[in-house]
């Protein structure tokens, strides 16, 4: 996709010359890396609360974590690979 022609938050900034295409990619990649490194702790916190409140068992929480992990990897790529579906590319 050509710079500035996307629907993401950075495309317009690239088109106006506020940031370069390379800077936009670096910003996007930094957000992806951060999100991928922190999503697991969010899942653990949420499910841990449900286990603590006896809403679900630890075994169920483990299965949910596995299902979410598989979904994230199939829809957003392996955390090391940074494969992001076209509709999640921030307009770049």
N, CA and C atoms as a LAMMPS dump frame, in Angstrom:
ITEM: TIMESTEP
0
ITEM: NUMBER OF ATOMS
276
ITEM: BOX BOUNDS ff ff ff
-5.0000000000000000e+02 5.0000000000000000e+02
-5.0000000000000000e+02 5.0000000000000000e+02
-5.0000000000000000e+02 5.0000000000000000e+02
ITEM: ATOMS id mol type element x y z
1 1 1 N 0.852 -1.181 0
2 1 2 C 0 0 0
3 1 3 C 0.891 1.235 0
4 2 1 N 0.562 2.216 -0.776
5 2 2 C 1.368 3.425 -0.87
6 2 3 C 1.273 4.229 0.419
7 3 1 N 2.367 4.903 0.805
8 3 2 C 2.341 5.707 2.016
9 3 3 C 1.231 6.748 1.971
10 4 1 N 0.562 6.901 3.096
11 4 2 C -0.458 7.931 3.189
12 4 3 C -1.801 7.553 2.636
13 5 1 N -1.906 6.383 2.004
14 5 2 C -3.164 6.001 1.399
15 5 3 C -3.924 4.97 2.232
16 6 1 N -3.424 4.657 3.397
17 6 2 C -4.073 3.667 4.235
18 6 3 C -5.094 4.303 5.15
19 7 1 N -5.735 3.458 5.915
20 7 2 C -6.758 3.929 6.833
21 7 3 C -6.261 3.956 8.268
22 8 1 N -5.032 3.572 8.492
23 8 2 C -4.479 3.542 9.838
24 8 3 C -4.083 4.928 10.31
25 9 1 N -3.696 5.025 11.564
26 9 2 C -3.399 6.33 12.16
27 9 3 C -2.12 6.983 11.65
28 10 1 N -1.231 6.235 11.044
29 10 2 C 0.05 6.808 10.638
30 10 3 C 0.119 7.193 9.171
31 11 1 N -0.763 6.658 8.354
32 11 2 C -0.739 6.953 6.927
33 11 3 C -0.838 8.43 6.62
34 12 1 N -1.721 9.123 7.305
35 12 2 C -1.878 10.558 7.081
36 12 3 C -0.654 11.351 7.494
37 13 1 N 0.009 10.908 8.568
38 13 2 C 1.22 11.599 9.018
39 13 3 C 2.361 11.42 8.025
40 14 1 N 2.418 10.245 7.419
41 14 2 C 3.422 10.011 6.375
42 14 3 C 3.108 10.892 5.167
43 15 1 N 1.847 10.946 4.768
44 15 2 C 1.447 11.744 3.604
45 15 3 C 1.757 13.226 3.798
46 16 1 N 1.608 13.719 5.027
47 16 2 C 1.877 15.138 5.318
48 16 3 C 3.356 15.429 5.524
49 17 1 N 4.174 14.364 5.615
50 17 2 C 5.604 14.567 5.846
51 17 3 C 5.958 14.756 7.307
52 18 1 N 4.996 14.525 8.2
53 18 2 C 5.253 14.659 9.634
54 18 3 C 6.252 13.61 10.097
55 19 1 N 6.085 12.382 9.586
56 19 2 C 7.023 11.294 9.839
57 19 3 C 7.299 10.602 8.509
58 20 1 N 8.445 9.933 8.451
59 20 2 C 8.784 9.213 7.224
60 20 3 C 8.127 7.837 7.236
61 21 1 N 8.118 7.19 6.068
62 21 2 C 7.596 5.826 5.976
63 21 3 C 8.393 4.911 6.906
64 22 1 N 9.717 5.062 6.927
65 22 2 C 10.564 4.226 7.788
66 22 3 C 10.224 4.446 9.264
67 23 1 N 9.973 5.695 9.644
68 23 2 C 9.594 5.973 11.027
69 23 3 C 8.238 5.354 11.356
70 24 1 N 7.301 5.429 10.426
71 24 2 C 5.982 4.836 10.634
72 24 3 C 6.097 3.326 10.83
73 25 1 N 6.924 2.685 10.03
74 25 2 C 7.123 1.244 10.161
75 25 3 C 7.762 0.926 11.514
76 26 1 N 8.752 1.721 11.921
77 26 2 C 9.411 1.499 13.214
78 26 3 C 8.43 1.662 14.37
79 27 1 N 7.563 2.657 14.29
80 27 2 C 6.543 2.882 15.327
81 27 3 C 5.583 1.7 15.372
82 28 1 N 5.086 1.303 14.207
83 28 2 C 4.166 0.164 14.139
84 28 3 C 4.817 -1.094 14.712
85 29 1 N 6.048 -1.368 14.292
86 29 2 C 6.735 -2.567 14.761
87 29 3 C 6.96 -2.542 16.267
88 30 1 N 7.247 -1.359 16.819
89 30 2 C 7.444 -1.243 18.271
90 30 3 C 6.152 -1.552 19.017
91 31 1 N 5.02 -1.066 18.5
92 31 2 C 3.731 -1.374 19.133
93 31 3 C 3.413 -2.864 19.039
94 32 1 N 3.7 -3.462 17.905
95 32 2 C 3.446 -4.896 17.733
96 32 3 C 4.288 -5.699 18.714
97 33 1 N 5.565 -5.373 18.805
98 33 2 C 6.46 -6.09 19.718
99 33 3 C 5.994 -5.934 21.159
100 34 1 N 5.649 -4.718 21.539
101 34 2 C 5.177 -4.482 22.911
102 34 3 C 3.899 -5.273 23.189
103 35 1 N 2.958 -5.194 22.281
104 35 2 C 1.684 -5.894 22.478
105 35 3 C 1.86 -7.396 22.564
106 36 1 N 2.71 -7.932 21.706
107 36 2 C 2.929 -9.368 21.721
108 36 3 C 3.654 -9.815 22.982
109 37 1 N 4.502 -8.976 23.53
110 37 2 C 5.228 -9.366 24.735
111 37 3 C 4.391 -9.194 26.003
112 38 1 N 3.318 -8.431 25.936
113 38 2 C 2.513 -8.177 27.134
114 38 3 C 1.134 -8.827 27.131
115 39 1 N 0.694 -9.37 26.006
116 39 2 C -0.656 -9.936 25.959
117 39 3 C -0.794 -11.127 26.884
118 40 1 N 0.273 -11.937 27.014
119 40 2 C 0.192 -13.139 27.842
120 40 3 C -0.058 -12.779 29.305
121 41 1 N 0.582 -11.748 29.814
122 41 2 C 0.348 -11.359 31.21
123 41 3 C -1.071 -10.849 31.405
124 42 1 N -1.64 -10.212 30.381
125 42 2 C -3.027 -9.759 30.458
126 42 3 C -3.975 -10.947 30.528
127 43 1 N -3.742 -11.937 29.672
128 43 2 C -4.571 -13.149 29.686
129 43 3 C -4.468 -13.832 31.05
130 44 1 N -3.248 -13.96 31.555
131 44 2 C -3.039 -14.613 32.852
132 44 3 C -3.738 -13.855 33.978
133 45 1 N -3.7 -12.541 33.941
134 45 2 C -4.355 -11.731 34.978
135 45 3 C -5.865 -11.908 34.937
136 46 1 N -6.429 -11.824 33.754
137 46 2 C -7.882 -11.951 33.607
138 46 3 C -8.348 -13.342 34.026
139 47 1 N -7.702 -14.36 33.488
140 47 2 C -8.119 -15.725 33.82
141 47 3 C -7.808 -16.071 35.269
142 48 1 N -6.714 -15.541 35.798
143 48 2 C -6.37 -15.771 37.202
144 48 3 C -7.458 -15.269 38.134
145 49 1 N -8.035 -14.139 37.808
146 49 2 C -9.144 -13.606 38.602
147 49 3 C -10.365 -14.502 38.551
148 50 1 N -10.627 -15.047 37.391
149 50 2 C -11.77 -15.959 37.252
150 50 3 C -11.538 -17.264 38.002
151 51 1 N -10.303 -17.747 37.996
152 51 2 C -9.975 -18.954 38.768
153 51 3 C -10.103 -18.653 40.258
154 52 1 N -9.578 -17.52 40.679
155 52 2 C -9.637 -17.123 42.089
156 52 3 C -11.084 -17.021 42.582
157 53 1 N -11.969 -16.524 41.73
158 53 2 C -13.384 -16.376 42.093
159 53 3 C -14.194 -17.652 41.861
160 54 1 N -13.512 -18.717 41.453
161 54 2 C -14.142 -20.022 41.197
162 54 3 C -15.159 -19.983 40.05
163 55 1 N -14.959 -19.031 39.132
164 55 2 C -15.811 -18.963 37.943
165 55 3 C -15.418 -20.058 36.963
166 56 1 N -14.116 -20.286 36.834
167 56 2 C -13.571 -21.37 36.021
168 56 3 C -12.476 -22.066 36.825
169 57 1 N -12.15 -23.297 36.419
170 57 2 C -11.073 -24.028 37.091
171 57 3 C -9.729 -23.668 36.449
172 58 1 N -8.641 -24.032 37.126
173 58 2 C -7.314 -23.79 36.556
174 58 3 C -7.137 -24.582 35.264
175 59 1 N -7.682 -25.799 35.234
176 59 2 C -7.597 -26.608 34.01
177 59 3 C -8.316 -25.911 32.856
178 60 1 N -9.472 -25.319 33.14
179 60 2 C -10.193 -24.58 32.101
180 60 3 C -9.398 -23.35 31.675
181 61 1 N -8.817 -22.651 32.629
182 61 2 C -8.007 -21.472 32.31
183 61 3 C -6.837 -21.856 31.411
184 62 1 N -6.213 -22.988 31.686
185 62 2 C -5.1 -23.454 30.848
186 62 3 C -5.558 -23.719 29.424
187 63 1 N -6.728 -24.33 29.271
188 63 2 C -7.273 -24.61 27.934
189 63 3 C -7.615 -23.312 27.207
190 64 1 N -8.177 -22.348 27.929
191 64 2 C -8.508 -21.053 27.337
192 64 3 C -7.223 -20.35 26.884
193 65 1 N -6.19 -20.388 27.71
194 65 2 C -4.914 -19.772 27.349
195 65 3 C -4.352 -20.403 26.082
196 66 1 N -4.416 -21.725 25.994
197 66 2 C -3.939 -22.423 24.797
198 66 3 C -4.739 -22.001 23.573
199 67 1 N -6.055 -21.942 23.708
200 67 2 C -6.909 -21.554 22.58
201 67 3 C -6.603 -20.129 22.126
202 68 1 N -6.43 -19.222 23.071
203 68 2 C -6.132 -17.828 22.728
204 68 3 C -4.763 -17.733 22.066
205 69 1 N -3.789 -18.459 22.596
206 69 2 C -2.445 -18.453 22.018
207 69 3 C -2.478 -18.933 20.579
208 70 1 N -3.185 -20.015 20.324
209 70 2 C -3.292 -20.543 18.965
210 70 3 C -3.993 -19.549 18.047
211 71 1 N -5.033 -18.897 18.543
212 71 2 C -5.749 -17.918 17.733
213 71 3 C -4.839 -16.735 17.392
214 72 1 N -4.118 -16.221 18.39
215 72 2 C -3.228 -15.083 18.152
216 72 3 C -2.176 -15.448 17.112
217 73 1 N -1.593 -16.629 17.252
218 73 2 C -0.554 -17.041 16.305
219 73 3 C -1.109 -17.24 14.895
220 74 1 N -2.329 -17.741 14.785
221 74 2 C -2.884 -17.962 13.454
222 74 3 C -3.393 -16.68 12.806
223 75 1 N -3.817 -15.709 13.599
224 75 2 C -4.353 -14.465 13.049
225 75 3 C -3.347 -13.321 13.014
226 76 1 N -2.349 -13.368 13.853
227 76 2 C -1.409 -12.253 13.935
228 76 3 C 0.041 -12.685 13.787
229 77 1 N 0.266 -13.945 13.553
230 77 2 C 1.614 -14.433 13.326
231 77 3 C 2.351 -14.758 14.608
232 78 1 N 3.393 -15.488 14.431
233 78 2 C 4.246 -15.826 15.549
234 78 3 C 4.893 -14.552 16.062
235 79 1 N 4.983 -14.352 17.373
236 79 2 C 5.574 -13.118 17.889
237 79 3 C 6.943 -12.8 17.306
238 80 1 N 7.726 -13.786 16.973
239 80 2 C 9.044 -13.528 16.399
240 80 3 C 8.967 -13.123 14.932
241 81 1 N 7.866 -13.478 14.265
242 81 2 C 7.776 -13.238 12.83
243 81 3 C 7.127 -11.937 12.438
244 82 1 N 6.386 -11.322 13.305
245 82 2 C 5.699 -10.049 13.037
246 82 3 C 4.83 -10.081 11.795
247 83 1 N 4.203 -11.228 11.493
248 83 2 C 3.267 -11.269 10.363
249 83 3 C 1.953 -10.666 10.839
250 84 1 N 1.542 -9.599 10.195
251 84 2 C 0.326 -8.905 10.587
252 84 3 C -0.624 -8.882 9.398
253 85 1 N -1.892 -9.298 9.604
254 85 2 C -2.839 -9.275 8.488
255 85 3 C -2.964 -7.882 7.88
256 86 1 N -3.254 -7.829 6.589
257 86 2 C -3.344 -6.56 5.859
258 86 3 C -4.242 -5.541 6.553
259 87 1 N -5.384 -5.971 7.096
260 87 2 C -6.308 -5.013 7.705
261 87 3 C -5.806 -4.488 9.052
262 88 1 N -4.661 -4.964 9.54
263 88 2 C -4.103 -4.482 10.803
264 88 3 C -2.798 -3.718 10.582
265 89 1 N -2.546 -3.253 9.373
266 89 2 C -1.226 -2.681 9.063
267 89 3 C -1.126 -1.184 9.266
268 90 1 N -2.021 -0.559 9.912
269 90 2 C -1.949 0.866 10.26
270 90 3 C -1.837 1.757 9.027
271 91 1 N -2.361 1.303 7.902
272 91 2 C -2.391 2.162 6.731
273 91 3 C -1.054 2.396 6.078
274 92 1 N -0.142 1.454 6.222
275 92 2 C 1.174 1.638 5.61
276 92 3 C 1.388 0.624 4.534
